[in-house]
Amino acid sequence: MAAAGSSPTIVEYFGGEDGYRCGYCKNESGNLSHGMWAHSMTVQDYQDLIDRGWRRSGKYVYKPIMNQTCCPQYTIRCQALRFQTSKSHKKVLKKMLKFISKGDVSKAVSEEEPMDSHVEDAVSCGFVHRSESHVSEAELTPLNEDHTDRVEKEDEDKGETKEEVNVKKAELASLQIPGDKDAAVPGEPSSSTKTVHASPKPGKGADLSKPPCRKAKDIRKERKLQKLLQNQRCTLEGSPLQAEHQALLLQNSKSTANQPKSIEDFIFVPLPDDAPHKLEFTRFLCDSPLEAENPPNGPDCGYGSFHQQYWLDGKIIAVGVIDILPYCVSSVYLYYDPDYSFLSLGVYSALREIAFTRQLHEKAPDLCFYYMGFYIHSCPKMRYKGQYRPSDLLCPETYVWTPIEQCLPLLELSKYSRFNQDAKAVDEDGIKELGRVRVLHKRTIMPYSVYKKRRKGPSDEASVQQYASLVGQTCSERMLLFRS
């Protein structure tokens, strides 16, 4: 989707037989990858390359040699439109909200995610660097909430009226008393188990002979609904639509009450006028090999590489770099001020980028994924990326996306795995015609078949064949391979 007049992708391929130090397992020469230098690159070409396992660090674009490298790095993407906030994600979002709106600073130990340690273009500054972090903003679908999250109160119940009763989760619907102590097996019902309802002693738990207590906010919702129904009764008295309207009101009220909060409910919530802190964001294009494009059917900000700055009370506390591509927002890295690490900025920025992806999707329907760089299962500290669900991993042989839940059992058995279980499946974009690879030689663009005839000296066909097989037939016919 290169825009008219934009520069084509121009790359120099370096191969990648020499190993270098691994930032994950510290093996001195175990990290193996193919690499190329991008003089310029279109956003469509980079989108296609990361969908084949490539990743950029500045202008250097590299692809791990998956079946040889010490720590295989699998491309991971989050399905932003279906993203589900986990309990730990909600804690981070609530912590930020409390800090901005009330000035509260959590004294608990920060649940910060570990940093990626492999960085080629780390900028020298006073900020902590976080390569390929989960910097984010994104999504539009309601999120599923697990049962334990529904009873999570944190601050929701603070300031409630005295009619509220603090209720614990009903731990038991009945008390089970084994008739034979040898017959009780954990996790299995016993044939001799008797079920009895017993009233507890004072202060010893819920009285199961009485109906369970309810939260005050639920009682207030019910009263509000009753008032609505009463008002409807007055205005619709005698109308045949009365019953239908009442049923609809009841149904809507129930669905709203039971609907879990979306990521936007936490991030874009209105703040009080007297909020002690103000968090602002700015976004602007930054230097990158990616050529900026702004087609009419794309997002308002266009495609390309952007700095996303986080300003707190007029002070910049974090900078994230993201690539906005035709089908995704790709997180590159994040810098943040270590003085604000208590806000878990790595996690928070990732969630904001997921929310941002969802916003971009409204204008650019094809843009619906959030790419988090590489997932490294063999390094336990790097498994946190798999907690952003639902997510997919890229098969290193056929380049098809596979739900991470199906990949994890395979990775437990072997650190390198082919995820596509169809033994007959192949790389659909594998190189078929080497002669059609585009080459830039002496400022002239030509197919490799012509360049091969003009070339003097030893043959470079093996190197070009390797390059073409790694970038795929489509990119090899669109990008320009520089040959001196």
N, C-alpha and C positions, 0 to 999 in steps of 0.2 A: 504494500500500500504506500510505496514511496510517493511523496508529493511531487507534482510537476516542478522541475527545476532543482530539486534537492540533490545533494551529492550522493553518489552510489557508495555502497560499502566497499572499502579498500582494506585488505588485510595482508599481513605477512605471516606465514606459517612457520613455526619453529620445531615441530615434532615434539618429542618429549620422552626420550629414552633415559635421561639422567634423573636419578632420584635426588630428593632434597629433604631437609629436616621437616618432620611432621609436627605441627603445632598442637596436635591432639594427643598422640601417644608418645611424642618426643623421640621417635625413631629418627636417627640421624640421616638416613637416606631412604626411608621407606615410602615417602610421599611421591607418587608418580602421577604426572598429568601431561596432557598435550596442551600446547599453548600457541597463541597467535596475537599479534599486535594489531589493534584496530586503529587505522589512521582516521577513518570515519565509518559510521555504521547507521543504517536506517533502523527505525524502531521495529519494522516488520521483520527484518533480518535477525535482529537480536531476539525478538519474540520466538522466532523459529529455532534459533540456536539454543535458547534456554530450554525449549521443549525437546531438545536432544541432549540435555545434560551439561551444556556450557554455562559459564557464569563469568561476569566481568568483575575486575578489580581495577578501577581506573580505566585505562585503555588496554590493559592486558586482559585477554579473554582465555579462560582455561577450562579444560574438561578432564576430570580425574580418569585415570586408567583403572576402571572399576575392578576388574578381576586380578589386578596386580598391586594396587596401592595398599598400604598398611591399614588405612581407615577409609573404606568406601564411603563416598559422599553421594547420597541420593537426592535428586531434586525433589523438593516438596512444595505443594501448593495447598492453600486453604480455600475451600469453596465459600467465598465471602457471603454470598446471598443466603446460605444456609447455616452460617456460623452460629455456634451455640456457646454462650459464655459459661465457663466452668465456675465452680464455687470460688476457686482461687482468683480467677479473673475478676469476679464481682467484688471480691475483697479489695483488690487494687483500685478498681473504679470508685468504690465507696470511700476508700481512703483519700483519694485525690479530691473527691467531692467534699468530704468533711474538712479537708485542709483549706480548700478555697472558700467554702461558704461559711465555715465556723472558726477557721484557724487552728483546728485540732491537729496535733501531731501525734501519730501513733508511736507508742513507746515499744511496740512489739518489734522483734527482729524482722528486718525487711526480707520478704520472700523473693528477692531479686533472682532473675534467671542468670545462669552463668554466661560468660562472654565467649563468643567465637574467638579463637586465638590466632587463626590463620589470616593475616592481613598483609597485602602487598603494598597498599597505598596509604598506610596510616599517616595521618597528618599530625605534625608536631604541635600540640597545644596542651592546655591545662586540663582539658576534659578527658574523661574516661572514654576510651574507644570501644565500640561494640559492633563488630563486623556482622553483616547480614542479620542484624537483630530483628526482632519482631516489632518493627516500628509500624504502626498502623492506624487506619481509619477506614471503616467500612460497613455496610449491609442493611438490608431492608426487610427480611423476613422475621416473623416472631421466633424467639428462641425457645427451645425446650428447656424446661427447668426440672431438675431432678427433685425427688420428694423431699430430700433433706434440705434443699434450698428453700422450699416453701415455708418451712418452720424456722428458718434462720431469721433472727429478729434484729441482730446488731443494733441499729439505732431506730428501726422502724417504730418501735413501741415506746420510745422515750417521749415523755410529755403527754401520755395518754391520760384520760380522765380516771377518777377513782372507781368507775364502774368496771374498769378492766381487771381481769384476773389473769395473773401470769400462769400460763398453763404449760406444763411439760408435755412432750409427746406421749400419747398413750403407749406405755411400754408393753402392756399386756392386755388382751381382751379378756383373758381369764388366767387363773393361776393353775399351773399343771403340777400335780403331786404324783410322783411315781409310786406305784404300789409295790414295786420290787426294785430295790436299789441296784440289783445286778442287771435288770432288764433295760435300764435307761441307756440309750446310745445317742450321743450328741448328733443333732441334725436329723434324727429319725424319730417318728412317733412311736410310742410304746403301746402295746396292746393292753397293758395293765394301767395305763395312765388314766386318772380320774380328773375330770374338769369340775372345779368348784368355783363359785363366785364368793369371795370373802371380802368383808369390809375391813379396811386396814385400820391399824391403830392410829390415833391422832398423830399427825405429822409424818406418817409413813407412806404417803403416796395418794393416788386418786381413789375415791370411793367408787368402785365399779358398779354399785347398785344405783348410782345416780347418773343422769345424763352428763356428758362431758361439758366442761366450761368452754366458753368461746371468747375470742379476743374482742376487745371493745371496738376495734375498727370494723370487724365483721358485723357487730351489732348495729353500729352506726350506718353501715351500708344498707343493712336490711331496713332500718327505719326510713332512710332516704328513699328507698324503693317503694315502701308502703305509702309515703307521702306522694310520690309520683303517681302511683296507681290511684290514690284517692283523688288527686287533681284530675286525672284522666276520667275518673268516674263522673265527676261533676260536669265536665265538658262534653262527655260522650253519653250521658245518661239517656237511655232509651234507644241508643243507636245500635244497629246490628253489628257494627264493627268493634263495639266495646270489648268483647271477649278477645278478639284477634289482637287488638292494640295492647291489651294487658299481657297477653301471652308473649308478644314480641318484646315488650319492655322487660319482662322477667327474663327472657332468654338472653337479651343483649346485656342485661346487668350481670347475669351469671358468667357469660363468656368474658366480659371485661374484667370481672373480679378474678377469674381464674387464669387470665392470660399472663404468661411470664413476661418479665421486662426484657426489652430488646437492648442491644448495646447502645442504641441512640438514647434510650431512656436514662442511661447513666451519664453519657457524655454531653448531650445537648440539653440537659435539664436547666430551666431558668434559675438564675442565682438571685438571692435576696439583694436589695439595694445596698444594704450595709455589709455585704460580704467583705471580709478583711483582705482577701487576695483577688488578683485578677490574672487569669491565664489567657494569653492570646497566641495566635498562630499566624505566621507569614510564610508564603511559599513563592519561590522564584526559580527561574532556570539557572542551572549551574554548568560549569565546564565539564564536558563529557564527550566521548566519541559519538554519542547518539545525536543524530541530526534532529533538531526540534521540528515538529510538524503540527499544523493547526487546521486540519480539514473541517469542513462544515458539519460533518456528521460525527465528529469526535467530541471529547469533553471540552468544556469552555477554556480550561487552562492549556489544552493541546497535549501532544505527546512529547516525551523527552525526559531528561534528567532534571530533578528539582531538589533544592534545599528546602527543608521544612523546619522552620525555626519555632521553638517553644519559648515564649516570653512570659516571665512571672514578675508582675509588679514592675515592668519596665526593664527587667534584667533577663538576658538570654540564658536559659538553663540547659537547653539541649538543641542539637541540630541533627536531623535525620536526612539521609539521602535516599531518594526513591526514584525508580524509573517507571514512568507511566507509559505502558505499551498497549498495543491493540486489544489484548485480551486480559491484561492484568496490571496490578500495581506490584512492582518488584522491589522489595526492601534491599538496599545495598549495605548501609551501615548507619550507626547512630553514635553521636558523641553526646555526653551529658556531664553536667557539673556534679562532681562526687558529693558536694555539700547537700545535694537534693536526692541522694540515693534512697533515702527513707520513703520516697514517693514511688519507688519501683518503676522508674522512668522507662526501662527497657520494655517491661510488660505493657505499661500504659501507652507508650508510643505505638506498640504493635496493635493494640486494640483500636487506637485512633486511626491507624492506617487501614484497618479492616473496615471501620466505619466510613472512611474516605472512599474506599473502593466501592462501597454500596452507593455512595453519593454519585460517583462518576458513572456508575451503571445506569442511572436515570437518564443521562444524556447519551451515553454510548452503550447500548444494550449488550454488545459483545464483551465488554469489559466487566468481568464478574469473578475474577480470581485474585488471590493475594499470594504472591510467591515469597517464601521465607528463606530462600537460599538452599542450603543443603541440610539434610537430616542424616546424622551419623550415629547409627545404632550401636556401633562397636565402642563408642565413647559415651558412657552413661551420662556425663554432664551435658551432652548435646542432644539428649532425647526429649528435652522440653518442647521442642517444636512440634512434636507429635500431639501435644495437649491442645492445640488449636484445631478443633474438630468442626465439621468433617474435613479431613485432609486426604490427599492422594500422594503416592510416591510414583516416580517415573521408572518404568522398567528399563534397565540399562542395556538391554539387547534389542527390544522391539519398539521402545519409546512410546509405549501406551501407558496411560494413567491407571493405577490400581489403588483402591481404597486402602488406607494404611492398616486397617484392622486385618486385612488379608495378608499384608506383607510382614507384620511383626512376628508371627510364628515361624516364618521362613528365615527371618534374620536371627532368631534365637538359635536356629540350627547352624547357620553359616553366615558370616559377616558379609559375604558376597552372595547375592541371589538374583536369579531371573524371576520376576514377578508374574510375567505372562505364562499361565499354565498350559496354554495351547502349544504343544511341542512343534506344531507345523508353522506357527506364526513367525514371520520374519519382519525385518525393518522395511516397511512399505516405501520409505523414501530413500532406500539404499541406492548407491551409485550404480547406474546402468550404462551410461555412455560417458566415458572419461573424456572423450574428444570434445564434449560440449561444455566442459568446465571453462569459465571465463577467466582470462588472464590479462593482466596489465603489464605490458613489456615495452620499454622505451616510449612511454606516454601513448602507447597504442593499445586499444582493447581488441582482443582477438580470442577465438576459441582455442583450447589447448591443442587441438589437432593441427592448427596452423602454427602455433608457437613451437610445437615439437619439431616441425620440419625446419624452422628457422634457427632453432637453438644450436649453439656450438658448444662443444665440450661433452662431458659425461651426461648420461641420461638422468633426468630427475623424475621419471615416471613413477617410481615407487613412492616418493614423497608426495607427489600430487595425488596419487591414488589414495594414500592414507588420509590426506586432507579432505578429499571429496567424500570419502566414506564416513568421515566424522561429522561433516557439516550437512551431508545429505545432498541428493541430486538437485532439489529445488534451490537451496541456497548457493550451491556451487555454480548454478547457471545464472544467478542474479548478482552475487558478490564478485568482486574483482580480486584475484589472487596476484599479488605483486611478485614479479620475477625480475631480477636484475639482469 
